[in-house]
C-alpha cells in the first residue's frame, strides 16, 4: 500500500507507523478475511483551550475523543479516489 497511495493519504506524501495497542476493534475481524487498511485521518491535531478547540489525539473509544471535522473532506476524497482506482484496476484486469 505505501508506495501506491502515499500521496493520496498524506499532504506531504509521507506515512507514519502507529504503535499497536491492546485496544479492541471489530474491524480486525474483517482484516482476517479481506486485505484491509486502517486510516487515522485527523487524529492528533492537538487542540487549543483558548479557542475551545478540543484535543484530537485521544483514541477512538476514549471518553474524550473529539473529531477534527476539518478532515472530513480529506477522508471523503481519499475513499472516493481509492474506490475509483480499485474499480479501474478491476475493469482492466477483467478485460485481459
Buried (B, 14 or more C-beta within 10 A) or exposed (E): EEEEBEEBBBEEEEEEEEEEEEEEEEEEEEEEEEEEEEBEBBBEBEBEEEEEEBBBBBEEEEEEBBEBEEBEEBEEEBEEEBEEEEEEEEEEEEEE
